[in-house]
Every structure is written in C-alpha cells, then in structure tokens.
C-alpha cells in the first residue's frame, strides 16, 4: 500500500506522463508514445488545468469486475487497486490541501474546490492500457456553438469532500477484456442506463454478452474485436434494441447523429480508419467511437441551397469518445475525399488520420418504434412543398426556412414550451395538460431563427399508423395562411398520395386555437 493517501502536484503534461507511468508501473517512454498524452495536453490546456490531486489506493468498480474475471487468475500478480487523479483549474499546494482537510488555516473551501473541479482520470495498474474510467468537464459551450446533450452527473468523494462533474464516462480499450467497440458501448450505456433504467455493464460483462450468441465468432477473453452482430447482441443484453443506419453520406450522418443525440442517446459511429502515406491513404482497420456532442458553425456546409433546408447542415464537427485518443475528441466533417473516391472526416487521432463512416448504431428503448428515416421522409415532403409555395407567404413571414428534426422526451418538450414564453393562455395550458407519449419526434420549423410551428410525431406508434400527434403553432397568421392553401382542391388532390398529406390533413381537421 502507498505510504501517503494523497499527493498534490502542479499540473504539466510532463508531470502527468510521469505520474501515469509511475502509478501504472509502465515505462515513461511507452506512455509518452500514446496518442492520449498529446490529446490530454491540448484538452487540459483548453480547460486551464493547474493542479492534480493524486488519490492513491482507489478501488474502481469496473476494473474490479475485469480483475475478478481475468487478472485475478493470472500467474503474474496484478494489483487490485487503482490510482485516481483529480484535476482543478486553480493552484494550491499539498500543505494548503492538508489544512483544508484538517480545517486549519483554510485558504480553500468546499465551493472553491467544487467550482474549480475539472474531473478525474483513473489509472489502472496494467501494462499498456492504463487509462481507466475518466470523467472530465466538457469543452466550454463557446456561445452555444458546442453542445453535449448526453452528459450526466457523476459524483466523486475525495476524502469526505463531495465533488460533482457533468460528463460522460470514458476509458481506454483494455485489449485483454475489451475492444474499441466494447469501450464505445460502455460509454453509451453510461447514459442510456440512466435514461432507460437498465444496468450499466462493465467492459468484461459487455464482452461476454457480445460473445454469448456467437461462440464461434472469436474467443471471448482475451477480446480481439466485435462484429456489428456482436455489438447488437450486447445492446440487447441490457434490454435495448439496436438500430443500424448506413451513413456513407455525411449529411445523412449529421442528420442521424443529431436526431438521436438530441434525445439524450449517445450513438455509436463505426468507420474505416486510414493513415496518410505520401499521396495515398493506407487502410488501418475498422474503429468504433461513441458520439458525445457536436459543433455548429454559422456557415452552411451544404453544397448548394437545398429545397429542404436543415439546421444539421451547420454541423462542422462531432465530438466522440475515442478509446485510442481521449474523451470528447474532435472529428471534423470536412468531406475531403481520400484515394480519389471516399468522402471522409478528420479523425481524433491527428491530421494524418482520416475516417470513412460506415454506419451508426443506436441503442434504443424498445418502445421507440418509429425510425428517423420515416419521420424525415414525411417532413422532407412537407418542407419541399412549403418551399415551393414560399413566394405566396405573407410578407412578414418570408425569410430563410430551416428545419430541426430530433427525438425528444415529452416532459423535456413541455418544459421547453413552458420556459420559452412563446405561448400563453388557454392554448398553452391545454398543450401542457394534454396526455402525450413519453417519446416524440419533434420537427421544428424556424424562419430566420424564429419558431413558426412544431410537428409532434408519436415515436412509440406503429409504422403503418397515422403517427402525427399535432402541430403546435406559434404564429397565428401563418396557421391561417396554411389552412387557406390546403383548402384548394387541386392542391388536395395532388398531395393526397404524398407523405406530407397526413400533416396537411391535420391542419384541415383542426381549427386554429
């Protein structure tokens, strides 16, 4: 056992690499070669880290599960306990922290410690795969440009001091008991477990569940990777349903990721990884990451002005938990073609690495039955019609139309509606009190950033049903205009076979309130 329960160190990337090597019993040159170290340098510089508190002799539940399943039976005596590193963006010494714990000469206080807390990294006592459960503060929102909808609150107790951090847990792939897909699933389950109330499996439990139905696919432990079918089996093992969408086109990738991540679900992105070698890119293999957020630029990433305009065209980066790089790593959706054919993204590994998306895998609650593509098809049909008749809009309603389509929990939707102050009176009360399904698809139409209406679809309905629930109208004049247009017999006849008809039909059957 270590002599001291804690140490306080001034942060620098050199000191961090020395601490990781020392505490994990690895050679420092090997630690410094890891992509994680260059990633952590950039990350902690942005978060302005200044102090590390080293918590020695820490017992981590996930490592304990892996230890019991594999390492405890090795001839080599691997240690049972880990070390946890806590990061702060203020400076303080070992003596000052000791005084704080003793309640003597207190230069520090609970609020100052909490406000400056950047999160923690667990160091595992293993060769190579040393980065255990990691919960770090996200990048700052930068005026709302960056968004991380899938974080949750984690608690850390540091010798009696309760600390909280909003994050999503990350860990490096332990090549013995896990693969990159296992680490991606583990991070995703960290959120879905809270969202859908299922047990959050450890990496070794995920690996075993993935191999249970495919005993001949590969040896379970040590693990050398998971197929898409094995990942699906692991998702089903926690009571969720796997939903796979092929995403070769980057705009489809943007749409799918945005649609589900805004519903609080961290999607899994699988891609082919390439490395630049002269004028060509060499294939390195397949890789899986957990999508944790996105960045929206003010510019439009679409090639031209689309008939159906979506807010997702502004997404220029996604943030991912990449077990071989770090948490909240940037992937730039620049669309550069590699080897003269494949549209790619910049990987979180570095500039010379490119990712060609293959598919997105979403772990869904079983009652979320209506897929994104079906809602998209209906809204696209309706949006294209509105674009065609936009020249007839009332003058004060003309402008840039933009759609926002995503999954949402009904309680969060009603809370947003109540807090927006855009609706008042009996109409607002009726919507807030109306019984609606727990999960909805929300298609929001904005004109120059101002809400015109929401289309609410029942995400729990059957595909052959009429699953449009209602439109929530913010602009009375626009509602009158639309109803007058839809009463035109020629428009009725031309649109009755279109996917948009169920929306028009709702407008004709429901009077403006």
C-alpha positions in Angstrom: 0.0 0.0 0.0 1.2 3.5 -0.8 2.5 5.4 2.3 0.5 8.6 1.6 -3.2 8.6 0.8 -2.8 11.6 -1.5 -0.3 13.9 -3.2 -0.8 17.4 -4.6 1.1 18.1 -7.8 1.3 21.2 -10.0 -0.1 20.2 -13.4 2.0 20.0 -16.5 1.8 17.4 -19.3 5.3 16.2 -18.4 4.3 15.7 -14.8 1.1 14.0 -15.9 3.0 11.5 -18.1 5.4 10.8 -15.2 2.5 10.2 -12.8 0.8 7.8 -15.2 3.9 5.8 -15.8 4.9 5.7 -12.1 1.4 4.7 -10.9 0.7 2.1 -13.6 4.3 0.7 -13.4 4.9 1.4 -17.1 7.9 2.8 -18.9 7.5 6.5 -19.3 8.7 6.4 -23.0 5.8 4.0 -23.7 3.3 6.3 -22.0 4.6 9.3 -23.9 4.1 7.5 -27.2 0.4 7.1 -26.6 -2.0 9.4 -28.5 -3.8 10.0 -25.3 -0.9 12.2 -24.0 -0.9 14.6 -26.9 -4.7 14.7 -26.7 -4.6 15.4 -22.9 -2.1 18.2 -23.5 -4.5 20.0 -25.8 -7.5 19.2 -23.7 -6.1 20.3 -20.3 -4.6 23.5 -21.9 -8.1 24.4 -23.0 -9.6 23.7 -19.6 -6.7 25.5 -18.0 -5.7 22.8 -15.6 -3.3 23.9 -12.8 -3.4 21.3 -10.0 -3.6 17.5 -9.7 -4.6 15.7 -6.5 -3.5 12.1 -6.6 -5.8 9.7 -4.7 -3.8 6.6 -4.0 -5.3 3.2 -3.3 -8.5 3.7 -5.1 -10.9 0.8 -5.8 -12.8 1.1 -9.1 -15.9 -1.0 -9.7 -15.3 -1.5 -13.5 -11.6 -2.5 -13.0 -12.7 -4.8 -10.1 -15.1 -6.6 -12.4 -12.3 -7.0 -15.0 -9.8 -8.1 -12.4 -12.2 -10.8 -11.0 -13.0 -12.1 -14.4 -9.4 -12.3 -15.8 -6.5 -10.8 -13.9 -7.1 -12.5 -10.6 -6.4 -15.8 -12.3 -3.1 -14.8 -13.9 0.2 -16.2 -12.6 1.5 -12.6 -12.7 0.2 -10.8 -9.5 -1.6 -7.8 -11.0 -2.6 -5.2 -8.4 -6.2 -4.9 -7.3 -6.2 -1.2 -6.6 -6.0 1.8 -8.9 -5.0 5.4 -8.6 -7.4 8.3 -9.3 -6.2 11.7 -10.5 -8.3 14.7 -9.8 -7.8 17.9 -11.8 -8.5 21.6 -10.8 -8.1 24.9 -12.6 -6.8 26.7 -9.5 -3.4 26.4 -7.9 -2.9 25.1 -4.4 -0.2 23.2 -2.5 -0.1 19.9 -0.5 0.1 22.0 2.7 -2.9 24.1 1.7 -4.9 20.9 0.9 -3.8 19.3 4.1 -5.0 22.4 6.0 -8.3 22.2 4.2 -8.8 18.6 5.3 -7.8 19.4 8.8 -10.0 22.6 8.8 -6.9 24.6 9.8 -5.8 27.9 8.1 -8.3 27.2 5.3 -7.1 29.0 2.2 -9.5 26.6 0.4 -13.2 26.0 0.9 -15.8 23.5 -0.5 -17.2 25.9 -3.0 -13.8 26.9 -4.4 -12.8 23.2 -4.8 -16.1 22.4 -6.5 -16.1 25.4 -8.8 -12.6 24.6 -10.0 -13.1 20.9 -10.4 -12.3 19.6 -13.9 -13.0 15.9 -13.2 -10.9 12.7 -12.8 -8.9 10.0 -14.5 -8.4 6.5 -13.1 -5.0 4.9 -13.7 -5.1 1.2 -14.0 -2.1 -0.9 -12.9 -1.8 -2.7 -16.2 0.8 -2.9 -19.0 -0.2 -0.6 -21.9 -3.9 0.0 -21.3 -3.7 2.4 -18.3 -6.5 5.0 -18.8 -9.4 3.7 -16.8 -12.8 5.4 -16.1 -12.4 9.0 -16.9 -14.9 11.8 -16.3 -13.8 15.3 -17.4 -15.5 18.6 -17.9 -16.6 19.1 -21.5 -15.2 21.9 -23.7 -16.9 25.2 -22.9 -20.0 25.9 -25.0 -18.5 28.9 -26.8 -21.7 30.8 -27.0 -23.8 27.7 -27.7 -21.7 26.6 -30.7 -20.7 23.4 -28.9 -23.3 21.1 -27.4 -23.1 17.9 -25.4 -26.6 16.6 -24.9 -25.6 13.2 -23.5 -23.7 14.1 -20.3 -24.9 13.2 -16.9 -23.9 14.0 -13.3 -21.0 12.0 -11.8 -20.1 12.1 -8.1 -16.6 11.8 -6.6 -15.9 11.7 -2.9 -12.4 12.9 -2.2 -11.7 12.1 1.5 -15.1 13.4 2.6 -15.4 16.2 0.0 -18.3 15.6 -2.3 -17.5 16.7 -5.9 -19.7 16.7 -9.0 -18.9 16.8 -12.7 -21.2 16.9 -15.7 -19.6 14.5 -18.2 -19.9 11.1 -19.9 -17.5 8.4 -18.7 -14.7 7.3 -21.0 -12.0 4.7 -20.8 -9.2 3.3 -22.9 -9.7 -0.1 -24.5 -8.3 -2.8 -22.3 -7.1 -5.1 -25.1 -7.5 -8.2 -22.8 -11.1 -7.9 -21.7 -12.4 -5.3 -24.3 -12.2 -4.0 -27.8 -12.8 -0.5 -29.1 -16.5 -1.4 -29.7 -16.7 -2.6 -26.1 -15.4 0.7 -24.8 -17.8 2.6 -27.1 -20.8 0.5 -25.9 -19.7 1.0 -22.3 -19.6 4.8 -22.7 -23.0 4.8 -24.4 -24.5 2.6 -21.7 -23.4 5.2 -19.1 -26.1 7.5 -20.4 -28.8 5.0 -21.6 -28.6 3.3 -18.2 -29.8 6.5 -16.6 -32.2 7.3 -19.4 -33.9 3.9 -19.8 -33.2 2.4 -16.3 -31.1 -0.6 -17.3 -28.0 -2.0 -15.5 -24.7 -0.4 -16.7 -22.5 -3.3 -17.6 -18.7 -3.4 -17.0 -16.5 -3.9 -20.1 -16.0 -7.6 -19.3 -19.7 -8.1 -19.0 -20.3 -6.4 -22.3 -17.6 -8.6 -24.0 -19.2 -11.8 -22.5 -22.7 -10.7 -23.7 -21.4 -9.9 -27.1 -19.9 -13.4 -27.5 -22.6 -15.4 -25.8 -24.7 -15.8 -29.0 -21.7 -16.0 -31.3 -19.4 -18.6 -29.6 -17.5 -19.4 -32.7 -17.0 -15.9 -33.9 -13.9 -15.4 -31.7 -12.6 -16.2 -28.3 -14.3 -14.2 -25.7 -11.3 -13.4 -23.4 -8.9 -12.1 -24.5 -11.0 -10.0 -26.8 -9.8 -9.0 -30.2 -12.8 -7.1 -31.5 -16.5 -7.2 -32.0 -18.6 -7.5 -35.2 -21.8 -5.4 -35.8 -23.8 -8.5 -34.8 -21.9 -8.9 -31.6 -22.4 -5.3 -30.7 -26.1 -5.7 -31.4 -26.2 -8.7 -29.0 -24.5 -6.6 -26.3 -27.1 -3.9 -26.7 -29.9 -6.5 -26.4 -28.3 -7.9 -23.3 -29.2 -4.7 -21.4 -32.8 -4.7 -22.7 -32.4 -2.2 -25.5 -32.9 -2.6 -29.3 -30.0 -2.0 -31.8 -30.9 0.3 -34.7 -28.4 0.4 -37.6 -28.3 3.1 -40.2 -25.7 3.1 -43.0 -24.2 6.6 -43.3 -21.9 6.9 -46.3 -23.2 10.4 -47.0 -22.0 13.0 -44.4 -25.3 14.9 -44.4 -27.2 11.7 -43.6 -24.6 11.1 -40.9 -25.2 14.6 -39.5 -29.0 14.1 -39.6 -28.9 10.7 -37.8 -26.5 11.7 -35.1 -28.3 15.0 -34.4 -31.7 13.3 -34.3 -30.8 10.8 -31.6 -28.2 12.6 -29.6 -30.7 15.5 -29.0 -32.9 12.8 -27.5 -30.1 12.1 -25.0 -28.9 8.9 -26.7 -25.2 8.6 -27.5 -25.0 6.9 -30.9 -22.1 4.6 -31.9 -20.2 5.5 -35.0 -18.3 2.8 -36.9 -15.8 3.8 -39.6 -12.9 2.7 -41.7 -9.7 4.3 -40.5 -6.9 5.4 -42.9 -3.5 7.0 -42.5 -1.8 9.2 -45.0 1.3 7.7 -46.7 2.6 10.0 -49.3 -0.1 10.7 -51.8 -2.3 7.8 -50.8 -4.1 6.7 -47.6 -3.5 3.2 -46.2 -6.3 1.3 -44.6 -5.6 0.6 -40.9 -8.8 -1.2 -39.9 -12.3 -0.6 -38.6 -12.9 1.5 -35.5 -15.8 2.4 -33.2 -16.4 5.5 -31.1 -19.2 7.0 -29.0 -20.7 10.3 -30.3 -21.0 12.7 -27.4 -21.7 16.1 -29.0 -21.4 18.4 -32.0 -20.4 21.9 -33.0 -22.4 24.2 -35.3 -20.8 26.8 -37.4 -22.5 29.9 -38.7 -21.7 28.9 -42.3 -23.7 26.5 -44.4 -22.0 23.2 -45.1 -24.4 22.2 -47.9 -23.1 22.2 -51.4 -25.9 24.4 -52.6 -29.1 25.9 -51.4 -31.3 22.8 -50.8 -35.1 22.7 -51.4 -35.4 21.2 -47.9 -33.1 23.1 -45.5 -32.0 21.5 -42.3 -30.1 23.0 -39.3 -27.8 20.0 -39.4 -26.0 21.5 -42.4 -24.3 23.8 -39.9 -22.7 20.9 -38.0 -18.9 21.1 -38.8 -17.6 18.8 -36.0 -18.7 16.0 -33.9 -17.2 15.1 -30.5 -16.5 11.5 -29.7 -15.2 9.2 -27.0 -12.4 7.5 -28.9 -10.7 5.0 -26.7 -7.4 5.3 -28.5 -7.3 9.1 -28.3 -9.4 10.6 -25.4 -12.8 11.9 -24.3 -14.7 14.5 -26.4 -12.2 14.2 -29.3 -12.9 16.3 -32.3 -13.8 14.8 -35.7 -14.0 17.4 -38.4 -16.7 16.8 -41.0 -14.8 18.4 -43.9 -15.8 15.8 -46.5 -12.4 15.5 -48.1 -12.1 12.6 -50.5 -9.3 10.1 -50.0 -7.9 7.9 -52.6 -9.9 9.9 -55.1 -13.2 8.4 -54.1 -14.2 8.2 -50.5 -15.7 11.1 -48.5 -14.0 11.3 -45.2 -13.7 13.1 -41.9 -10.7 14.1 -39.9 -10.1 11.6 -37.1 -9.5 12.5 -33.4 -6.1 10.7 -33.8 -4.5 13.6 -35.7 -4.3 15.3 -39.0 -2.8 12.4 -41.0 -5.7 10.1 -40.0 -9.0 10.0 -41.9 -12.3 8.3 -41.1 -14.7 7.0 -43.7 -18.1 6.4 -42.0 -19.7 3.0 -42.4 -22.8 3.0 -40.1 -24.3 4.4 -37.0 -25.7 2.0 -34.3 -28.2 3.5 -31.9 -29.2 1.7 -28.6 -32.9 2.3 -28.4 -35.6 1.8 -25.8 -37.9 -0.9 -27.2 -40.9 1.5 -27.2 -39.2 3.9 -29.6 -40.5 2.2 -32.7 -40.8 4.9 -35.4 -37.4 5.3 -37.1 -35.8 8.6 -38.0 -35.9 7.9 -41.8 -39.7 7.6 -41.7 -40.2 11.0 -40.0 -37.6 12.5 -42.2 -39.4 11.3 -45.3 -42.7 12.9 -44.2 -41.1 16.2 -43.1 -38.9 16.4 -46.2 -42.1 16.0 -48.4 -43.9 18.7 -46.4 -40.8 21.0 -46.3 -40.3 20.8 -50.0 -44.0 21.8 -50.6 -43.6 24.8 -48.3 -40.5 25.9 -50.1 -42.4 25.7 -53.4 -45.2 28.0 -52.1 -43.0 30.3 -50.1 -43.4 33.1 -52.7 -47.0 33.3 -51.6 -46.2 33.7 -47.9 -47.4 36.9 -46.1 -44.6 39.4 -46.4 -43.7 39.4 -42.7 -43.3 35.6 -42.9 -40.9 35.5 -45.8 -37.3 34.6 -45.0 -35.0 31.7 -44.5 -36.8 28.5 -43.5 -34.9 25.9 -41.6 -36.0 22.5 -40.0 -34.8 20.9 -36.8 -35.8 17.2 -36.5 -34.9 15.2 -33.4 -36.1 12.7 -30.8 -37.3 14.2 -27.5 -38.8 13.2 -24.2 -42.3 14.7 -23.8 -41.5 16.1 -20.3 -38.5 17.9 -21.7 -40.6 19.2 -24.6 -43.3 20.6 -22.3 -40.6 22.1 -20.0 -39.1 23.9 -23.1 -42.5 25.0 -24.2 -43.3 26.5 -20.7 -39.9 28.2 -20.4 -39.9 29.7 -23.9 -42.7 32.2 -23.1 -43.8 32.0 -26.8 -47.2 30.7 -26.0 -49.6 31.9 -23.2 -53.2 31.4 -22.1 -55.6 28.6 -22.6 -53.8 27.2 -25.6 -50.5 26.7 -23.7 -52.4 25.2 -20.7 -54.2 22.7 -23.0 -50.9 21.5 -24.6 -49.1 21.2 -21.2 -52.0 19.2 -19.7 -52.6 17.0 -22.8 -51.6 13.4 -22.3 -48.9 12.6 -24.9 -46.5 9.6 -25.4 -43.2 9.6 -23.5 -41.1 9.8 -26.6 -41.9 12.0 -29.6 -40.2 13.1 -32.8 -40.2 16.9 -32.9 -39.9 18.7 -36.3 -39.5 22.4 -35.6 -39.7 24.9 -38.4 -37.9 28.2 -37.9 -37.9 31.3 -40.1 -34.7 33.3 -39.6 -34.3 31.6 -36.2 -37.9 32.3 -35.1 -40.2 29.4 -34.3 -43.2 29.0 -36.7 -44.6 25.6 -35.5 -43.7 22.2 -34.1 -44.9 19.0 -35.7 -45.1 16.3 -33.0 -45.0 12.6 -34.0 -45.6 9.6 -31.8 -42.3 7.8 -31.6 -44.0 4.8 -30.0 -46.6 4.2 -32.7 -46.5 1.6 -35.5 -45.1 2.5 -38.9 -48.3 1.9 -40.8 -50.2 4.2 -38.4 -51.0 7.9 -38.7 -48.5 8.9 -36.1 -48.6 12.7 -36.4 -50.0 13.8 -33.0 -50.4 17.5 -33.5 -48.9 20.8 -34.7 -48.0 23.4 -32.0 -48.4 26.7 -33.7 -46.5 29.8 -32.6 -47.6 32.2 -35.4 -51.4 32.6 -35.8 -51.2 34.4 -39.1 -49.1 31.6 -40.6 -51.6 29.0 -39.4 -54.5 30.9 -41.1 -52.4 31.1 -44.3 -51.6 27.4 -44.4 -55.2 26.3 -43.9 -56.4 28.5 -46.7 -53.8 27.0 -49.0 -54.7 23.4 -48.1 -58.4 24.0 -48.8 -57.5 24.4 -52.5 -59.0 21.3 -54.3 -56.1 21.0 -56.8 -53.6 21.0 -54.0 -55.5 18.5 -52.0 -55.7 16.1 -55.0 -52.0 16.5 -55.9 -50.8 15.9 -52.3 -53.1 13.1 -51.1 -50.6 10.5 -52.2 -47.6 12.4 -50.8 -46.0 11.6 -47.4 -46.8 15.1 -46.4 -50.6 14.6 -46.7 -51.1 13.5 -43.0 -49.7 16.9 -42.0 -52.0 18.8 -44.3 -54.9 16.6 -43.3 -54.3 17.5 -39.6 -54.4 21.2 -40.4 -57.7 20.8 -42.3 -59.3 18.8 -39.4 -58.1 21.1 -36.6 -59.1 24.7 -36.2 -56.6 27.3 -35.2 -56.7 27.9 -31.4 
